[in-house]
Each structure stands twice: as structure tokens, then as C-alpha cells.
């Protein structure tokens, strides 16, 4: 196991649509959604520890360690594998918190995937996704790292190749309570299920959470209306961010630059594969190169 400090990306997601089909007996809602990974990323620094401690260097104000998804992810992986490794975690937050972009879930997924490499625990993506599901329904999609059609509570994933595209995201510096919106009596809970072929043929979709959010959070409505001047705008997840698909990088950058000063805007690329997948590929190449170099020098493979 390496003791080197490493940095890993944790990308954001957009919900290209989100339909609420009904409510289950356990209180969770049955959903259909399409997750699009984008290249707006938190950056996560991991430093292995020999003393077995798991700690976050820069804890979020008011968030105890047992509630921090990144810390929980490291602990859950360690427990699942029966190892005694430790790690210090630092996160350069670039994805706004409470924005419907999945930042916390993505951070957890990146910790799982990266520590699986660093600690050499050897779990499959399926096993990591199952661990991640215990921390939130969005974590598995970040573990797998592909554009995905999702059903159930958002955990039943089907890879879908939409290619790449450009989006503008506007964050109105407002945090939306997901629990509050799902409890709203005005929330539509009986949208008929659609199918992948119908979606691909251009059937109409929407975000069922958007109407109650617009009623409760005027800043979200204002941001959506502003972005809607340039292209069809839609809210991601339970908000508060809104986004629009844009034809080119240049157009996306131009629109983002015109965003009113009281909000934040990002021109982002929709990714066919997650930046985390590329980071893992590069890590494995570096590890293989280091092993080959040691073998060439000593004639023996490094012990594991």
C-alpha cells in the first residue's frame, strides 16, 4: 500500500429529468431519472495513515464526523473489507452545497473508489456501489461513473450513452431542503412511467420537483427564468441549481459570463465517462509502471 498523498476528482451530476411515480410503503418515492455526469468536480486529497485513524482535515461547520459522507465512506469500506487502514481526507469544494448536483454523494463515491485502489481492497464496482447505497441513493451512479437511466429510488441503474455535450449551470446561492420538497402536498406523485426508447425519441419529460421548489424558493424561479432566455432551462434534482443544454463550449462560456452577480454560473461538459474513471485508469498505469521499474531494477516484484 502506498503512503503517497493523492488527489482524486469527484464530479457533479445533472438530472436531465426527474419523474416521481409514486410513494412506497416505507415512505421513499419511486422515481425515474437520467443522471448526466459533468466535469465540474470537487477535488479530494487522500493521505494514508498507519495509525488506523480516519479523519477529515477540513470538516464542514456543524457536521459531525459520523454524518460526513466522505468519512463514512472510508469507514464503511474498511469495515466491509476487514482492514485496519487509516486515511486523512481533505476536500477542495467546488460543487456548491445543497445545489442538487450530488456533491456530497460524489465525494463519498470517490473516497470509496480511490481507497479501494490505495488500500488494495480489490472490491468490484458492484460491491462498492452496494456499500455506497447505504449512504445515499445517488452514490452508486458516481461509483459506476456513467450516464445512467435510474429507477426505483434512483438506485436501479442502466448505462445509457448520450455522448458528450455542453451545459450552463446556474446556482442561485440558495439551499433547498430535499425532505421539505418531497413532503410538499403539491408535489406530483403519479407521473406515468416512461421508457428509454420513448425518451430517446423525444417524448416530453420534466422535473416533478421543480413546481413546488419554484413556489417556495423565488430565487430558483428567477434563476430558471433568466437562463430560460437562452435555452430550455430545468432544475437538477431537488434544486437549487438550474441548467440548460447549450450547443457549444463557446456559447456555454458566453452565457455563464453574463450571469447576474448574485448567482454563480458554470459552463460544464457532459461526460460520457466520469473523470474519476480516468483517474483510476491513470493510477493503475502508474502502479504498473512502478512495479515494472522495481522488477527491472531488482528482479523481484514488490511485496503486497
C-alpha positions as CSV (number, residue, x, y, z in Angstrom):
1,X,0.0,0.0,0.0
2,X,1.3,3.4,-1.0
3,X,1.7,6.2,1.6
4,X,1.7,8.9,-1.0
5,X,-0.7,11.9,-0.9
6,X,-3.0,11.7,-3.9
7,X,-5.8,13.8,-5.4
8,X,-8.9,12.4,-6.9
9,X,-11.9,14.1,-8.8
10,X,-15.5,13.9,-7.5
11,X,-17.7,15.1,-10.4
12,X,-21.1,16.7,-10.2
13,X,-24.3,15.3,-11.9
14,X,-27.3,16.7,-13.5
15,X,-30.8,15.1,-13.5
16,X,-31.8,15.6,-17.1
17,X,-35.3,14.8,-16.0
18,X,-36.9,13.5,-12.8
19,X,-40.3,11.9,-12.6
20,X,-42.0,10.9,-9.3
21,X,-44.1,7.8,-10.0
22,X,-45.5,7.2,-6.5
23,X,-44.7,6.6,-2.9
24,X,-43.6,3.3,-1.4
25,X,-44.9,1.8,1.9
26,X,-41.5,2.7,3.5
27,X,-42.0,6.4,2.7
28,X,-39.5,6.5,-0.1
29,X,-40.6,7.7,-3.5
30,X,-40.4,5.7,-6.7
31,X,-38.5,7.7,-9.3
32,X,-37.3,7.7,-12.9
33,X,-34.4,10.0,-13.7
34,X,-31.4,10.3,-16.1
35,X,-28.1,11.1,-14.5
36,X,-25.6,13.0,-16.6
37,X,-22.1,13.2,-15.1
38,X,-20.4,16.6,-15.8
39,X,-16.8,17.8,-15.4
40,X,-17.4,20.3,-12.5
41,X,-15.5,18.4,-9.8
42,X,-14.6,18.6,-6.1
43,X,-11.0,17.6,-5.6
44,X,-10.3,15.1,-2.8
45,X,-6.9,14.7,-1.2
46,X,-6.2,11.3,0.5
47,X,-3.2,10.6,2.7
48,X,-3.0,7.1,4.1
49,X,-2.3,6.7,7.8
50,X,-0.6,3.9,9.7
51,X,-2.4,4.6,12.9
52,X,-5.8,3.4,11.6
53,X,-7.5,6.8,12.2
54,X,-10.0,8.2,9.6
55,X,-10.3,11.9,9.8
56,X,-11.3,14.9,7.7
57,X,-8.8,17.7,7.8
58,X,-11.3,20.4,7.0
59,X,-14.6,19.3,8.5
60,X,-17.8,21.1,7.4
61,X,-19.0,23.5,10.0
62,X,-21.7,21.9,12.1
63,X,-21.3,18.5,10.5
64,X,-20.0,15.8,12.9
65,X,-17.7,13.1,11.6
66,X,-20.4,10.4,11.8
67,X,-22.6,12.5,9.4
68,X,-19.8,13.4,7.0
69,X,-20.3,11.2,3.9
70,X,-16.6,11.1,2.9
71,X,-15.6,9.9,6.4
72,X,-18.5,7.4,6.5
73,X,-17.4,6.1,3.1
74,X,-13.9,5.4,4.3
75,X,-15.2,3.7,7.5
76,X,-17.7,1.6,5.5
77,X,-15.1,0.4,3.1
78,X,-12.7,-0.5,5.9
79,X,-15.5,-2.4,7.8
80,X,-16.6,-4.3,4.7
81,X,-13.0,-5.5,3.9
82,X,-11.8,-6.0,7.5
83,X,-8.7,-4.0,7.0
84,X,-7.1,-1.7,9.6
85,X,-6.0,1.2,7.3
86,X,-6.5,4.8,8.1
87,X,-6.7,8.0,6.0
88,X,-6.7,11.8,6.3
89,X,-9.2,13.4,3.9
90,X,-9.2,16.9,2.6
91,X,-11.8,18.2,0.1
92,X,-11.4,21.3,-2.1
93,X,-15.2,22.0,-2.6
94,X,-16.0,23.4,-6.0
95,X,-19.5,21.9,-6.3
96,X,-22.0,24.1,-4.4
97,X,-23.5,22.5,-1.3
98,X,-27.3,21.9,-1.4
99,X,-27.5,22.6,-5.1
100,X,-29.0,19.3,-6.5
101,X,-25.7,18.4,-8.1
102,X,-24.8,15.5,-5.9
103,X,-21.6,16.9,-4.4
104,X,-21.7,15.0,-1.1
105,X,-22.7,11.7,-2.7
106,X,-19.9,12.1,-5.3
107,X,-17.3,12.8,-2.6
108,X,-18.4,9.6,-0.8
109,X,-18.2,7.6,-4.1
110,X,-14.7,9.0,-4.9
111,X,-13.4,8.1,-1.4
112,X,-14.8,4.5,-1.9
113,X,-13.3,4.1,-5.4
114,X,-9.9,5.7,-4.6
115,X,-9.4,3.9,-1.3
116,X,-10.3,0.6,-3.0
117,X,-7.2,1.3,-5.1
118,X,-4.9,2.8,-2.4
119,X,-5.8,0.2,0.3
120,X,-5.7,-2.6,-2.4
121,X,-9.0,-4.0,-1.1
122,X,-9.9,-5.4,-4.5
123,X,-13.7,-4.8,-4.4
124,X,-15.7,-4.8,-7.7
125,X,-17.8,-1.8,-8.8
126,X,-20.9,-3.7,-7.8
127,X,-19.6,-4.2,-4.3
128,X,-18.6,-0.6,-3.9
129,X,-21.9,0.6,-5.3
130,X,-23.7,-1.6,-2.7
131,X,-21.6,-0.1,0.1
132,X,-22.3,3.4,-1.3
133,X,-26.1,2.8,-1.4
134,X,-26.1,2.7,2.4
135,X,-25.0,6.4,2.3
136,X,-27.5,7.6,-0.3
137,X,-29.3,6.6,-3.4
138,X,-27.1,8.8,-5.6
139,X,-23.8,7.3,-4.5
140,X,-23.9,4.2,-6.8
141,X,-24.1,6.3,-10.0
142,X,-20.9,8.1,-9.1
143,X,-19.2,4.8,-8.3
144,X,-20.1,3.5,-11.7
145,X,-19.3,6.8,-13.4
146,X,-21.5,6.6,-16.5
147,X,-24.5,8.4,-17.8
148,X,-27.3,6.3,-16.4
149,X,-31.1,5.8,-16.5
150,X,-32.2,5.3,-13.0
151,X,-35.4,3.8,-11.4
152,X,-36.6,2.6,-8.0
153,X,-35.4,5.2,-5.5
154,X,-32.7,6.1,-8.0
155,X,-30.6,3.1,-7.3
156,X,-31.5,0.8,-10.3
157,X,-29.1,1.9,-12.9
158,X,-28.9,1.2,-16.7
159,X,-26.0,2.7,-18.6
160,X,-27.0,5.0,-21.4
161,X,-24.7,6.5,-23.9
162,X,-25.7,10.0,-24.8
163,X,-22.3,11.2,-26.0
164,X,-21.0,14.5,-24.7
165,X,-22.5,17.9,-24.7
166,X,-22.2,21.4,-23.0
167,X,-24.4,22.8,-20.3
168,X,-24.7,26.0,-18.3
169,X,-25.5,25.6,-14.6
170,X,-26.8,28.5,-12.5
171,X,-26.7,28.2,-8.8
172,X,-28.8,30.9,-7.1
173,X,-26.9,30.7,-3.8
174,X,-29.9,29.1,-2.2
175,X,-30.1,25.8,-0.4
176,X,-33.3,23.7,-0.9
177,X,-34.5,21.2,1.7
178,X,-35.0,17.9,-0.2
179,X,-37.1,16.5,2.6
180,X,-39.3,19.6,2.6
181,X,-40.0,19.3,-1.1
182,X,-40.7,15.6,-1.1
183,X,-43.2,16.2,1.8
184,X,-44.9,19.1,-0.1
185,X,-48.6,18.2,-0.6
186,X,-48.4,19.9,-4.0
187,X,-45.8,17.5,-5.3
188,X,-46.9,15.4,-8.3
189,X,-46.5,11.8,-7.2
190,X,-48.3,9.9,-10.0
191,X,-46.4,10.7,-13.2
192,X,-46.8,7.7,-15.6
193,X,-43.6,5.8,-16.2
194,X,-41.7,6.4,-19.4
195,X,-39.2,4.2,-21.2
196,X,-35.7,4.7,-22.6
197,X,-36.9,4.4,-26.3
198,X,-39.6,7.0,-25.7
199,X,-37.1,9.3,-24.1
200,X,-34.7,8.9,-27.0
201,X,-37.5,9.6,-29.5
202,X,-38.1,13.0,-27.9
203,X,-41.1,12.3,-25.6
204,X,-41.7,15.2,-23.2
205,X,-40.1,15.0,-19.7
206,X,-39.8,17.3,-16.7
207,X,-38.6,17.6,-13.2
208,X,-41.6,17.0,-10.9
209,X,-39.9,18.7,-8.0
210,X,-39.5,21.9,-9.8
211,X,-43.0,23.3,-9.4
212,X,-43.1,23.2,-5.6
213,X,-39.5,24.4,-5.4
214,X,-40.4,27.5,-7.6
215,X,-43.3,28.2,-5.2
216,X,-41.2,28.1,-2.1
217,X,-37.9,29.5,-3.4
218,X,-38.3,32.6,-5.6
219,X,-34.5,32.8,-6.3
220,X,-34.7,29.4,-8.0
221,X,-37.6,30.5,-10.1
222,X,-35.7,33.7,-11.0
223,X,-32.6,31.8,-12.0
224,X,-34.5,29.4,-14.1
225,X,-36.4,32.3,-15.9
226,X,-33.1,34.1,-16.5
227,X,-31.4,31.0,-18.0
228,X,-34.5,30.2,-20.0
229,X,-33.9,33.3,-22.1
230,X,-31.0,31.4,-23.8
231,X,-32.3,27.7,-23.9
232,X,-34.8,25.5,-22.2
233,X,-33.9,25.5,-18.5
234,X,-34.7,22.9,-15.9
235,X,-33.9,22.3,-12.3
236,X,-31.4,19.5,-11.3
237,X,-32.6,17.1,-8.6
238,X,-34.4,18.9,-5.8
239,X,-32.5,22.1,-6.6
240,X,-31.5,24.7,-6.2
241,X,-29.4,24.7,-9.3
242,X,-30.9,25.0,-12.8
243,X,-29.3,24.1,-16.1
244,X,-29.7,24.2,-19.8
245,X,-28.1,22.3,-22.6
246,X,-26.1,24.5,-24.9
247,X,-24.7,23.9,-28.4
248,X,-21.0,24.6,-27.8
249,X,-18.3,25.3,-25.3
250,X,-18.0,28.9,-26.6
251,X,-21.8,29.5,-26.3
252,X,-21.9,28.0,-22.8
253,X,-19.0,30.1,-21.6
254,X,-20.6,33.3,-23.1
255,X,-23.9,32.7,-21.3
256,X,-22.2,31.8,-18.0
257,X,-20.2,35.0,-18.2
258,X,-23.4,37.0,-18.4
259,X,-24.9,35.5,-15.2
260,X,-26.1,38.1,-12.7
261,X,-23.6,38.8,-9.9
262,X,-25.8,37.5,-7.1
263,X,-25.6,33.9,-8.6
264,X,-22.9,31.5,-9.6
265,X,-22.7,30.1,-13.2
266,X,-20.6,27.2,-14.6
267,X,-20.0,26.2,-18.2
268,X,-19.6,22.4,-17.9
269,X,-19.1,19.4,-20.2
270,X,-21.3,16.4,-20.0
271,X,-19.0,13.4,-19.8
272,X,-19.6,10.0,-21.4
273,X,-17.4,8.6,-18.7
274,X,-16.6,10.1,-15.3
275,X,-13.3,11.9,-14.7
276,X,-12.9,9.5,-11.7
277,X,-12.8,6.6,-14.1
278,X,-9.9,8.3,-16.0
279,X,-8.2,9.0,-12.6
280,X,-8.4,5.3,-11.7
281,X,-7.0,4.3,-15.1
282,X,-4.1,6.6,-14.7
283,X,-3.4,5.4,-11.1
284,X,-3.3,1.8,-12.3
285,X,-0.9,2.6,-15.1
286,X,1.4,4.4,-12.6
287,X,1.3,1.5,-10.2
288,X,2.1,-1.0,-13.0
289,X,4.9,1.2,-14.2
290,X,6.3,1.4,-10.7
291,X,6.1,-2.3,-10.3
292,X,7.8,-2.9,-13.6
293,X,10.5,-0.4,-12.7
294,X,11.2,-2.2,-9.4
295,X,11.3,-5.6,-11.2
296,X,13.7,-4.2,-13.8
297,X,16.0,-2.9,-11.0
298,X,15.8,-5.8,-8.5
299,X,14.4,-8.7,-10.5
300,X,11.6,-9.1,-7.9
301,X,8.1,-7.9,-7.7
302,X,7.2,-5.5,-4.8
303,X,5.6,-7.2,-1.9
304,X,1.9,-6.5,-1.3
